[in-house]
């Protein structure tokens, strides 16, 4: 089995009294896409900033390609392609000009640079708009150019920090397809997201992070085993949701109950068998249930089980 591209262990980072990352560790193999799944503020961006060498850790170790990563490790940083949440492109330049500029910063030049720019334009599907100023691009096109810049120097590890935030569904799908191809071609990818469906689609293994702690990690199948045979029941409801959630959680067959933006999500044994009791409890505690959706255990169920709340944006 190939040696891991990324190995990190015991990462800790505090900002004053706030522990943003607490004893986080995981590894990524060549060709593997590893997802950090968690809500905003969970510690995802701090973790990847440390892994990319942008932020000094308080404790722990990060090795990429066998080399230790620190903010001063210039050679190790060349092994990493970082695609940040915020766009890092020049709006008055076209895709080709942006790629050529950042390629030169990575040490590419001459025929090698021109060939690589052409390859990347194909990967991010911007060849037909390559010479247009990027300020005229849609949000999704700008995101794809951002990814292309991270790919130029053929990094051993590509880090994508919430790359689909704020893009339309068509552009989002194009970005996800690009990431899928990169993994298939052997690149190690670290992908952070708070979109459950993205993690389910892209990631070979997933780490669930919340409040700076890595709660669990594994394949989707391994993580779902944490929940066992329980189902997820989603109630679209209005009214006294907090009181209803508390009452539902007191039922013996209910493992977890969390208030969401538009109702309540439950982890429950045999949801269909116990639905009448759930609806009766909701009515008694002052909530009106508008619709019900029952699903077998999935990553949303696991997140609710581990954190006591539904994944939020």
C-alpha positions in Angstrom: 0.0 0.0 0.0 1.3 3.5 -0.9 2.6 5.7 1.9 0.2 8.5 2.9 0.6 11.8 1.2 -0.6 13.6 4.3 0.0 12.4 7.9 -1.1 14.7 10.8 -1.6 13.9 14.5 -2.4 15.7 17.7 -3.0 19.1 16.0 -4.0 21.7 18.5 -4.6 25.5 18.0 -6.0 28.1 20.4 -6.8 31.7 19.9 -6.7 33.2 23.4 -9.0 31.2 25.5 -10.7 29.6 22.5 -9.5 26.2 21.5 -10.2 26.2 17.8 -8.7 22.8 17.0 -8.3 20.0 19.6 -6.0 17.0 19.1 -7.0 16.5 15.4 -5.3 13.8 13.4 -5.8 11.9 10.1 -4.0 10.7 7.0 -4.7 10.8 3.2 -3.4 8.2 0.7 -2.6 8.9 -3.0 -5.8 8.9 -5.0 -7.9 9.3 -1.9 -10.5 12.1 -1.3 -10.8 12.7 2.4 -13.7 14.9 3.6 -13.8 17.1 6.7 -17.5 17.4 7.3 -18.8 20.0 9.8 -20.7 23.2 10.2 -19.3 26.7 9.9 -17.1 27.4 12.8 -16.3 23.7 13.4 -12.5 24.2 12.9 -12.2 23.0 9.3 -10.5 26.1 8.0 -8.1 26.4 10.9 -7.2 22.7 10.4 -6.4 23.1 6.8 -4.5 26.4 7.3 -2.2 24.5 9.6 -1.8 21.6 7.2 -1.0 24.1 4.4 1.6 25.8 6.5 -0.3 29.1 6.7 -0.8 28.9 10.4 1.5 27.8 13.2 0.1 25.0 15.4 0.4 25.0 19.1 1.0 21.2 19.2 1.0 18.2 17.0 2.7 17.1 13.8 2.0 17.5 10.1 3.9 15.7 7.4 3.3 15.9 3.6 5.2 13.5 1.4 7.3 12.6 4.4 8.4 16.2 5.0 7.4 18.2 8.0 5.1 21.2 7.3 5.6 24.5 9.1 5.0 28.1 8.0 8.7 28.3 7.1 8.9 25.0 5.1 9.0 26.4 1.6 9.9 23.1 -0.1 7.1 21.2 1.6 4.6 23.9 0.7 5.4 23.2 -3.0 3.7 19.8 -2.5 0.4 21.5 -1.6 -2.2 23.1 -3.8 -4.6 25.3 -1.7 -7.9 26.5 -3.0 -9.3 28.9 -0.3 -12.9 29.8 0.3 -12.2 33.4 -0.7 -11.5 33.8 -4.4 -7.7 34.4 -5.1 -7.9 35.6 -8.7 -7.2 38.9 -10.5 -10.6 40.1 -11.9 -9.0 42.2 -14.7 -7.1 39.2 -16.1 -8.6 36.3 -18.1 -8.2 32.7 -17.1 -5.1 32.2 -19.2 -3.4 35.3 -17.8 -4.3 34.3 -14.2 -3.0 30.8 -14.7 0.2 32.0 -16.3 0.8 34.5 -13.5 0.3 32.0 -10.7 2.2 29.3 -12.7 5.3 31.6 -12.8 5.0 32.0 -9.0 5.2 28.2 -8.8 8.3 28.1 -10.9 6.8 27.1 -14.2 7.9 28.8 -17.4 8.2 28.4 -21.2 6.6 25.5 -23.0 6.0 23.6 -19.7 3.9 26.6 -18.4 2.0 26.9 -21.7 1.2 23.2 -21.8 0.1 23.1 -18.2 -2.2 26.1 -18.6 -3.8 24.4 -21.6 -4.3 21.2 -19.6 -5.8 23.0 -16.7 -8.2 25.1 -18.8 -9.6 21.8 -20.1 -9.9 20.3 -16.6 -11.8 23.3 -15.3 -13.8 23.7 -18.6 -12.9 27.3 -19.2 -11.1 27.0 -22.5 -13.9 28.8 -24.4 -13.7 31.8 -22.0 -9.9 31.7 -21.5 -9.2 35.2 -22.7 -12.3 37.0 -21.2 -11.7 39.1 -18.1 -12.5 37.0 -15.1 -14.7 39.7 -13.6 -17.2 38.8 -16.3 -17.4 35.2 -15.2 -20.2 33.7 -13.2 -19.6 32.7 -9.6 -19.2 29.1 -10.6 -16.6 29.9 -13.3 -14.6 32.0 -10.8 -14.6 29.1 -8.4 -13.4 26.7 -11.2 -10.6 29.1 -12.0 -9.7 29.2 -8.3 -9.4 25.4 -8.4 -7.3 25.5 -11.6 -4.7 27.8 -10.0 -4.3 25.3 -7.2 -3.8 22.5 -9.7 -1.2 24.1 -11.9 2.0 22.8 -10.3 0.6 19.2 -10.0 0.6 19.2 -6.2 0.8 15.9 -4.3 -2.1 17.2 -2.0 -4.9 19.4 -3.2 -6.8 21.2 -0.4 -10.3 22.5 -1.3 -11.9 24.6 1.4 -15.7 24.7 0.7 -15.2 25.2 -3.0 -18.9 25.2 -3.9 -20.2 27.9 -1.5 -22.4 30.4 -3.3 -22.5 28.8 -6.7 -25.5 27.7 -8.8 -26.4 24.0 -9.1 -25.0 23.5 -12.6 -21.6 25.1 -11.6 -21.6 23.1 -8.4 -22.0 19.8 -10.3 -19.2 20.8 -12.7 -16.9 21.4 -9.7 -17.8 18.1 -8.1 -17.2 16.3 -11.4 -13.7 17.9 -11.6 -12.9 16.8 -8.0 -14.0 13.2 -8.8 -11.7 13.1 -11.8 -8.7 14.3 -9.8 -9.1 11.5 -7.2 -9.5 8.9 -10.0 -6.2 10.2 -11.5 -4.3 9.6 -8.3 -4.3 13.0 -6.5 -4.7 13.1 -2.8 -7.6 15.6 -2.0 -8.6 17.1 1.3 -12.1 18.5 0.9 -13.9 20.5 3.5 -17.6 21.0 3.4 -20.8 21.4 5.4 -22.9 19.9 2.6 -23.7 16.3 3.5 -24.5 15.3 -0.1 -21.0 16.4 -1.3 -19.3 14.3 1.3 -21.4 11.3 0.4 -20.7 11.7 -3.3 -17.0 12.6 -3.3 -15.2 11.2 -0.3 -13.6 7.8 0.2 -13.3 8.5 3.9 -14.9 11.2 6.1 -13.9 12.9 9.3 -16.8 14.5 11.2 -15.5 17.6 13.0 -17.4 19.9 15.4 -16.2 22.5 18.0 -12.6 21.7 16.9 -12.8 18.0 17.7 -12.7 15.1 15.2 -15.7 13.2 16.5 -15.3 10.1 14.2 -13.8 9.1 10.9 -14.1 6.3 8.4 -15.9 5.3 5.2 -19.5 6.2 4.9 -20.4 2.6 5.7 -18.2 2.5 8.8 -19.7 5.8 10.1 -23.2 4.7 9.6 -22.6 1.7 11.7 -22.2 4.1 14.7 -26.0 4.7 14.4 -26.8 1.0 13.8 -30.4 0.2 12.7 -31.9 3.5 13.7 -33.7 5.7 11.3 -33.8 9.5 10.8 -37.2 11.1 11.0 -37.5 14.7 9.8 -40.6 16.7 10.9 -41.4 19.9 9.1 -43.1 21.7 11.9 -43.9 25.0 13.6 -44.7 26.0 17.1 -43.0 25.1 20.4 -40.2 23.2 18.7 -37.8 23.2 21.6 -40.4 21.8 24.0 -41.4 19.2 21.5 -37.8 18.1 20.8 -37.2 17.7 24.6 -40.4 15.7 25.0 -39.6 13.5 22.0 -36.0 12.9 23.2 -37.6 11.5 26.5 -39.3 8.7 24.5 -37.5 5.4 25.0 -37.2 4.7 21.3 -35.8 8.2 20.4 -32.0 8.4 20.6 -31.6 12.1 19.6 -33.9 15.0 18.8 -32.7 18.3 17.4 -34.4 21.5 16.3 -33.6 22.6 12.8 -34.4 25.7 10.7 -37.8 24.3 9.7 -38.7 21.6 12.2 -37.2 18.7 14.2 -34.9 15.9 13.2 -34.9 12.6 15.2 -32.8 9.5 15.4 -35.3 6.8 16.2 -35.8 3.0 16.2 -38.3 1.8 13.7 -39.6 5.2 12.7 -42.7 4.0 10.9 -43.8 1.9 13.9 -43.5 4.8 16.3 -44.7 7.6 14.1 -48.2 7.8 15.7 -46.7 8.4 19.1 -44.2 11.0 17.7 -47.1 13.0 16.1 -49.2 12.7 19.3 -46.3 14.0 21.4 -45.7 16.9 19.0 -49.4 17.9 19.2 -49.4 17.7 23.0 -46.4 19.9 23.3 -47.6 22.7 21.1 -46.1 21.9 17.7 -48.0 21.5 14.4 -46.4 19.0 12.0 -46.8 19.9 8.4 -44.9 16.9 6.8 -42.9 13.9 7.8 -39.9 12.3 6.0 -38.3 9.0 7.2 -34.9 7.8 6.0 -32.7 4.9 7.0 -29.4 5.8 8.7 -27.0 8.1 6.8 -24.3 10.6 7.5 -26.9 13.2 8.7 -28.0 10.6 11.3 -24.4 10.0 12.3 -23.7 13.7 12.7 -26.8 14.1 14.8 -25.8 11.2 16.9 -22.3 12.5 17.5 -23.0 16.2 18.0 -26.6 16.2 19.3 -27.7 18.6 16.5 -28.4 18.6 12.8 -25.7 19.8 10.4 -26.2 23.5 9.9 -24.8 26.0 7.5 
